[in-house]
Amino acid sequence: MRIVAVADTDSYVKWAAALLGAAPPEWDVRLRVLETPLAVSASQQRSALAGSGLRPAAVERVTPGELNRRLRDDPPDAVLLAARGPLVRVLAKQVASLTPRPVIVTGLPGISIPATRKAVLFRTQCDLFVLHSHREITAFARLAAEEGFAQTFALASLPFARRGAPGRGTDLVFAAQAVVPRERSERMRVARLLRDTAQADPTRRVVVKLRGVTGEHQTHTEADPYPDLLAALGDVPANLVVSTAPMARALDDAEGLVTVSSTAAIEALARGIPVIALDTFGVSPALINPVFVGSGLFGDEGEVIARRFRHPRASWLNANYLHDPTDDDWSDRIVELVTRRRAGLLPPAHAVRRPGGRLRDAWERKLVLGAHDTTVSGHIARAIGTPLRAAVRRIRSLARRRQHIVSAH
């Protein structure tokens, strides 16, 4: 069976490579890194592929035009769309138009609680949606049913959270996130905490683990990178260091991990490395940390400085990413769908109809591919859509102001 994954950003390339690396050995798996405005740099790509189990020869970078030609000329049995929702919606339309059309698989690369309507809506044209915990399966299935979306979900152990012996190091590893917390003042508070923790024990390192260096794109745009915030603090201790090494390598030297809600927490827990889920900013969907409620992992700034890391409660584990791997059914589900495809029994993959038709499709394609979309329709859609979008935003802004005035009175 031949399966091709398409990914562009750092987190999705890492996820797709690790998932394919865990596929049955008889599968022919390939990863095509798509050139988009947010595509990984060469160094990010090397880091994302490290330890994935995917052969370097199975990975190549392609332009949107090259991807279309390859899929059209030789459709694989299945295509894994590992990308942000808007890009999945664009690519799913293209894959669904192929004859014979491949099975369309998608998924999310990390902690996905709480389930969101947009995550499902963008992926409704996909045959299978891969998630990573029993809790996620339950939450997304309930949401899809409530919204009337016909979506099928499958379970896969988080592919880069491999069980193993804990590291024997003494590093405190902080897993930085691009938009959590979001406000500059909050991120500066974290930077001060990291400095204070390093100063509290100069014999042990505090490692700020980043997804990329300044100027490299990430899945989410980072407004206030930690290197800039640390620089703004002035002199920092020599034992406070910044690293862009693969997370697995950083954990080799870790005593414990600190994060607000990074999936790196699950990577650490799988290896028996204790964690502090920093609760300084509270618990909310915006912080992506409600999943840790009941885990026993929450801790405050004082506990970070004291390095009082926590192991999770046993009652929390099975529902939250550390289930028995024999529960996984994603590869069996794909085999079933491919068998149906080969028998000519795979139904058409219909997208949710929305106003705007082909012009809207072209606009969305141009939006996610940017300069890499060289189609005439994309240029026309941008010329029409850009001023129209600005006008809609102005109207919405005025409506909010009027509502605020009315509410104030």
Secondary structure, 3 states (H helix, E strand, C coil): CEEEEEECCHHHHHHHHHHHHCCCCCCEEEEEEECCCCCCCHHHHHHHHCCCCCCHHHEEEECHHHHHHHHHHCCCCEEEEECCHHHHHHHHHHHHCCCCCCEEEEECCCCCCCCCHHHHHCCCCCCEEEECCHHHHHHHHHHHHHHCCCCCEEECCCCCCCCCCCCCCCEEEEECCCCCCCCHHHHHHHHHHHHHHHHHCCCCCEEEECCCCCCCCCCCCCCCCHHHHHHHCCCCCCCEEEECCCHHHHHHCEEEEEECCCCHHHHHHHCCCCEEEECCCCCCHHHCCHHHCCCCCEECHHHHHCCCCECCCHHHHCCCCCCCHHHCCHHHHHHHHHHHHHCCCCCCCCCCCCCCHHHHHHHHHHHHHHHHCCCHHHHHHHHHHHHHHHHHHHHHHHHHHHHHHHHHC
